[in-house]
Amino acid sequence: SVGNYHMFTETLGPRTKYRPPHLPGNAIVRERLVDFLHQHVHSRLILTSAPAGYGKTTLLVQFAQSTDIPVCWCCLESLDRDVKRFLTSLIESLRCRFPDFGRGLDHLVGEASNDTVVAGMVNALEAEIPHYFVLVLDDYQEAETPEVNQVLQALLRHLPENCHIILASRHMPRVGLARLMAGRDVVGLGPEQLRFTEAEIAQFLHELYGLQPGKEELSQIARQSEGWITGILLATQIVGATELGDLTAWPETPLFAYLGEEVLDRQSPEVRSFLLESSVLRDINAPLCDTLLSTSRSAQFLMQMEAQHLFISNLGGTPPSYRYHSLFRDFLQQALKGQNPSRYNELHSRAGQLLENTDSWEHAVSHYIEACAYDRTALLIAERGNSILQQGRWQTLDSFLKALPAPVVEGSGRLLLLQGRIAIQRGEPEGAISILGRAHPRLSDEARWGDAGRALLVRSNALRSRGDLESGLQESLKAIDFLTQHGVGGLVLGEAYHHLAIGYHRMGDNKRFLEALLSAKELYEQEPEEYNLAFVRDSLCLAYLRLGDMDNAV
């Protein structure tokens, strides 16, 4: 049943994100590249940049296994495009190696500016980690945005001497490389260096398949493949371990799609079906696949695929978790969607159900969106969206809402409220005023009185942001009347008086500023709500000082 998610969640998510994948015992060690990393490990940044399938991750795992320097690992994903999530991922990867690192940073990530968080990280790296260590950022292209680049650039600029970053990406990241190059603080490996040489191809074919190509054949394979090891691996899956000639007869059409289809066609119907259907998940293990696919043979299939080098990485754990090579997974997903779109949607929807009540609920949203299960997506976002905003991760929420059809968002008062709050964060008060103007009546129609009142409060904030203080004040008064009329008190009404106090403060009415603050304080103390109470108490000191009441101010 999809409710048995506890069987597999402990082996997914953070544990696989922050540890390097396992390599098979017969993996080819490319000593020239591993030696390069060892020789340049004291550089501030080592950049490995090449398209998918050139062995970047394998190289970094081999380096991590062969060095005495502590290595922190972070495999980035699309959710890390939210800069707050990216910062959290960096901190958690460091804690996997140094458990007590940066305990004061969690609060900063949610509340402070990105520059402040980076400064806090730099201070913690210098003060709390006495060792030289390496931080590996794998699959950086998955997270790259201008905001993430800006944060990484700031970190690199102030990185203490004990920390060194190795970054793997499919393309050159824009992180101020010119400055680093001028200071000789960066070295790199590109496609030319990462291509397999003829000697490495010969070693690969001999050790994995017992093939011994002649010099002319080897030269032709290297020339046709351009040293792209994934293409060579696909081709050897097709021709087997006894023939070699077909390796040089590749078509001019998109290579991976052609070879991938050939590999898939050579599998038994059971394995073919398992490959296609399990590919809906980024990280997989046997219990998860058994539940998702209603089978009991997942462990058998996974071990068989690993033994056959079918583009799957063992991430470790008990039971072991796996991940398909990104190119192979993309191919499998496209094949499943093209061949059986209803099954594709069904499996993504089931995956969303499996992950919904776990720490991976944000991945559940992605699965629901992929399945076009927009009603379920909308409900989950509406229920969990506030928690993301409280963490300062409005970019993640924004990406979720943009993935929904506009009528779905417009039809939900709670989604409109979230969208309006995002517009405030983005610095778009005019847009927020319009959105929240539609959110309030929708929430009222849904009898969500507290949220309807909040829509008025956020709108009052937007009005103040554009300089319309009087309209902002009137919107706060309207919210208080609305909430009182519908019997809503406590925290929400406290927020309304808090907004009213801000309005009086901005307009210079110190007496009413104090009265509104006292009302907010009384309501906050009923919960109690310490975070808002702290703000109100600080503001009360200011109000008393402005009124000349030194005794109460103290």
N, C-alpha and C positions, 0 to 999 in steps of 0.2 A: 504494500500500500504506500501511497505517496506520503503518508504521515510518518513513515519510519525513517525520517531524515536523520535521526540521531545516530544511525548505524554508520554513516559515512561522512558527516560534516566535520568531524574532528581531524580528518585526514586531508581536507581541502582548505582553500583560502590562505590565511596567513602562513601556515607552515610550509606550503609549497612556494609561496611568493618570495619568502626570505631565505631560501636555501637553494644551492645549485643542484641541477638535476644529476642523477647518477649516470655514469657512462658505462657502456658494455665493456667487459674485460678485454675485448679485442679491438677497442677503438684505436685508431692510428694516432700516435703522438707526433705532432709536427714540431720537431725539436727546434728548428730554426726560428719559429714564431714564439714558442714558449720561452726560448732563450732571450728573444728580443724583449718580451715582457719583463723577465727577470732583470735584464740589463738596464731597463728604463723605469723600473718600479718606483724610483724616487722622484720621477716627474710629477708635477701637480696633477696633470691630466694625461691619460693615455686613451686615445680615441681609436676604436676599431669600427670602420665604416665600410659597408659593402651591401649589395642587395641580399635578399633572403637566399639561404642555401649555400653560403660560402664557409660555414663552419665557425662562425664567430662565437656562439655560445659554447661549443665544444672546446674551443681554444681557451676560453676564460675559465671553464671548469678545470681543465688540465693545469692551468697556471695555479688556480686555487688549491689544487691537490698537491702541488709540488713545491709550494712556498712555505716557509716557517712564519711568515708575517700573517697576523690575523686578517681574515677576509670577511667582510660583511657583504651580503648578497641581496639585491633587490631586483626582481623581475617585474618591470613596469607593465601596466595595462591601460586600456582606454579610460577607465575611471580615474586614473591619475592625471588626466588632463585638467581636472579641477586642481588648482594650485594648492589649495589647503589639503586636499587628499595627497598630493605629491609630497608635501612637506611631512605629513604624517607617515607616509610610507618610508621616507628617508630615516625618520626617527625610529620607527619600529625595526627597520633592518639593522640599525646600529645596536638597538637593545637586544636583538637576538644574539649578538656576540658580547655586548657589554650591558648586562641586564639593568644596571642602575643608572644608565645614561639619561641625562636630561629630564629628570622628573618634573622640573618646573616648566617644561616646554609645552605640555599638553594644553594648559590654559592659554598660553600665548598664541598657539595656532588658531584657536577659535576666536580670539578677541583682538589680537594685535595685528598691525600691518605686516606684510610679508618681509619687509626689511628688518623689522624688529625681531621676527622669528628667526631669520637668518643670523642676525647678530647674536641672539641667544644660543643658537646652535654652535656658532663659531666659538663663543665663550665656553660652552660646555665641552666641546671637542678638546679645547686646550686645557681646561681645568680638570676634567674628569677622566680622560683617557690618556694614560702616560705612555702608551705604546705607539710605535709606528703601526699603521694598519692601512688596509685597502678597502675602499667601498666600490663594489661593482654595480653599475646600473645597466642592466640588460634590457634589450628591446626599448630603447629610449624613444624610438619613433612612435611608439604607441601612446606616449604621454606628451609629446612635444606640442606646445602652444607658445605663443609669444610670452605669456605670463610665466609659464614654467621655465622657458629659456632665461627669462630675466632673473628668476630666483636662482637657478643654477649658476648663471654668470656671476651674481653677487656672491654666492658661496665660494666659487672658484677664486674670485678676486681676494677674498679674505681668509682662504683656507689655511689653517695652521700647518706647520711643517710636518706634523706627525700623521697627517691624513693625505691619502692619495686616491684619486678617483680613476677608475677604468670604465669607460662608457662604450657600449656597443649599440650601433644604430644602423639602419638601412641607408641613411643618407647623412650628410654633414650637418650637424646641429648648429644653429646660430646662437652661440654662447660666448661671443667675444673672442674668437680664436686668434684674431690678429694681435690683440693685446698679449695673449698667452704666448704666441709665437715670438713676439718681440722680446719677451722676457725669457725665452727658451724654457717655458714651463709646460709645453705640450709636445708630445710625439704621437705618431699615428701609424696605423696599418690600414691601407685601402684595398680595393679590389685587386690591384696588381700584386700586392704582397700576399693576399689571402687566397688567391687562385692556387689550386693544387698543381705542383710541378709534375713533370713526367715521372720523376723518381717517386714522388708521393703517390701518384696514381698507380704506379706499378706495385708499390708496397700495399696500398689499399686493396687492389684486385687480388693480390697473392694471399694476403693474410685473411681476408674475409671470404674469398670464394675459390682460392686455389688456382686462380687464372694466372697465366704467364704470357702476357702479350709480347710479340716481337717488337723490335725497335721502331719499325715503320708503323705498325698498328698503334703502338703507344703514342707515337708522335701525332697520328691522325686523331686519336681519341682526345688528346690534350688540345689539339687545334679546334676540333669540332665542339667540344664541351667548353672551351675557354677556361678550363680548370674549375668548372662549376661542379662541385662534388655531389650535390643533390641530383643533378642530371645524370651523372655517372652511376649513382646508386640506383636510380630509377631504371636506367637501361640494363644494369646487371640483374635487376629483379625480373626483367622481361626475358632476356636471353638465357638466364640460368648460369650454372657454373661450368658448362661444358663447351659453349660456343662463344665466340668473341666478335665475329665479323659484323653482326648487326649493330654493334655499339657505334660503328662509324657511319651508319646509314640513317641518321636522324633527319626528320623533315624540317622544312623551313617554317612551318606553321608553329603557333605557340607551343613550346616544347613541353612544358610541365603538363598542360592539359592533355596533350597527346600521350605522353608517357604514363601519366597518372591513370588514364582510362585503360591503357594496356595492363598496368599492374593490377587494377581493380578487376579486370576481366579474368585474370589468372587465378583469382581466389575462389574457394568453394562458395556456393550460394550463402551458407551460414556466415562465413567470415566476411563476405562482401556486404551482407546486410548489417552485420555488426559494425563494420567500419563506417558505413554511411550513417547509420542511426546514432552511434555513440559520438559522432563528430559534432553534434549539437552542443556538446559541453567542452569548455576550454580545458579544464582539469577533470580527470576521470579516475575512478577506481572500481573494483569489481562489485562491491555492494551497491554503489550508486548506479552503475550500469544495469545490474540485476533488477533494481527497483524501477528504473526508467523504462527498460525494454521488456520487463516481465519475463526474464529468463533466469537460469541458474548456471549459465556457462560462461559468464563474463571473465572470470579468472582464467579459465582455459584459453579463451580467445586472446586475452591480453598477453599471457605468457607466450603463446604461439606467435603473435605479432612481434613481440620483442625479440624472440629467437630468430625471426626471419628479417630483422632490421627493417620493418615496415614503417619507418618514419615516425617512431614513437619513442619518447624519452621517459625513463623511469625517474620519478622525482623522489623516491624513497617513501618511508613511512610504513605503518602496519595497519591495514593492508597497504601495499604499495600504491601510490598515485602515479598517474601517467599524463603525458601531454603529447598530442600529435604535433609534428612539425607544422609551422604556421602555413606554409604553402600547401602541404598535403591536406590539412584541415579545411583550408579555403576551397580546395578542389572538391573534397568530399561534400562540403556543404552545398556548393553549386550543383553538384551531381544529384544530391538528394532532392534539392528544391526543384530542379528541372524534371526529374523522373517522377517524383511523388510529392507535389506541393502540399497536399492535405496531410500526409504523414509528417512532413517537415514542420508544419504549423502545430500539429498535435504534439510532437516531441518537444518543441520549444515551450509550448504551454505547460506540459507536464514538468519540464525542467524548472520552469518558473514556480510551479507549486512546490516542488521539492526544496527549492532554495528560499522560498518566501519567508519562512519562519526561522531562518538561521542568520548568522552574522553576514551572510552573503546575499541579503535581501536585495541589494542594489543590482546584483547580477540577475536576480529574478526579474527585475524590471526590464532589463535588456532582453531577456528571453521572451517576456510577454510582448514587448514591442516587436520583436522578430516574428512572433506568431500572429501579429495583428490582433492580439487579444486586448483591445484598447480599453474596454470597460474595466477589466481586471487591473490593467496598468494604472488607469486613472484612480481607482479605489486605493491601490497600494501607495501611490504617490501622495494622495490626499491624506492618508493615515500616517505616513512616515516623513512627509516633506518638512514639517516643522523641525524635526530633529536634525536634518541636514542643514537647514538655515541656522540653527543654533550653533552648529560647528563652523559657521562661516563658509560653508561649501555651496554657495548659491550657484556656482557654475555647473556643478553636477545636476542640480535640480533644473536649471535652465535647459540643459541638454535633454533631459527626460521630457520636459514639457514641449520642447520643439519637435520631438519625435512623434508627438500625438497629433492627430488631425485637429484642425482649429475648432470644428464643431464640438469635439469631445471636451476641450478645455472650456469653451464658452458655455457648455451645458453644465458645468460644475462650479458652484460658488467657491468651494475650497480651493480648486485649482486656480481660479481667477485671483483669489486672495494671495496665493503663493506667487503667481505671476506678477501681481502688483508689488509685492515685497521685493522680488528680484529686480524690478524696474528701479526701485529706490536704490538698491545696492549698485546698480549699473550707472547711477547718476542721471536717470531719466525721469524727473518728476512729472513732466507733462504726460508721458505715457502711463505712469503710475496712477495719476488722477483719473484718467479715462478708464483704465482697467478696473480700478477699485470702485468707480462709479457704477460699473456693471456688476461687480461682485456683491455689493451690499444688497440690492433687491433680490438677486439670485439666492443668497444665503438666507434672506428673510423668507423667501418662498419655501426654502428647505427647512424652515424652523430651526436653523442653527443660529440662535440669538447671540451667543457669545462671539462666534466668528463674524457675524454680521456687524456687531459692534466694533470688532477689531478692524474690519475693513474701513470703517469710518475713521478710526484712529490712525491707521497707516496713511489714509488719504489726508488727514490733517498734517501729518509729517511731510507729505509731498507738497502740500500747499505752502507750508513754511519754507521748504527747501527752495521753492521758486520765488520766495520773497513776499508772498501774500499772507502776512501775519494775521490780519483780521479774519480772513476766510478760514485759515487754519484754526484759529481760536473758536470760531463758530462751529466748525466740524467737530472739535473736541466736546463742546457743550451739547451738540446734537447726539454724540455717542453716549454721553452720560445720561441724557434723557431717554434714549432708546434702551440702554441696558437696564435702567431703573424700571422703566415701563414693563419690561419683560422679565423682571425678577432675577436679573443676573448681577451678582455681586462678587465678592472675593477678589481674586487676582485680576480678572478682566476689568472690573470697575476701578480697581486700584490703578491699572495702567491708564484708564481714561482720565482720572484725576492727575496722574503724572504728566500726561500729554497736555492737559489744561494748564498745569503749573509751568511747563516749558513755554507755552504760548504767552502767559502773563509775564514771565521773565523776559522773553524777547521784546515785549511791548513796554517794559519798564514799570509795570504795576506790581510793586513789591508787596503790598498788603495782600492782594489776591494770590500772588505767587506763594506766599506763606500759607494762606488758607488751603489752597489746593494741595500743597505738599503735605500738610497735616492730615488731610483726608486720605491721600494716597498711602501715607505711612500707616494709618489705622487699618486700612484694608489689607495692606501687605502683611501686617503682623498677624492677621487672622489665619494665614496659610501655614507657616510663615514662608516668605519668599526672600531669602537672604540677599540674593544678587541685586534685586531691585531696591531692597531696603538700604543697602549700602549707598546707592546713588542718591536716594531720597535724603538720607541723613547728611551726606555731604552738602546737598543743595539746601537743606534746612540751615546749616551753619551760615551759608551765604545769605539766605533770606533774612535771618536775624541780624547779621552784620549790617545789611543795607537799611534795616529799620532802626539801627542803633541799639539793639537789645544785646549787649555784650554778655550778660549773664547766661541767657539761653544759647547764644552762639558758642560759648565755651562748653 
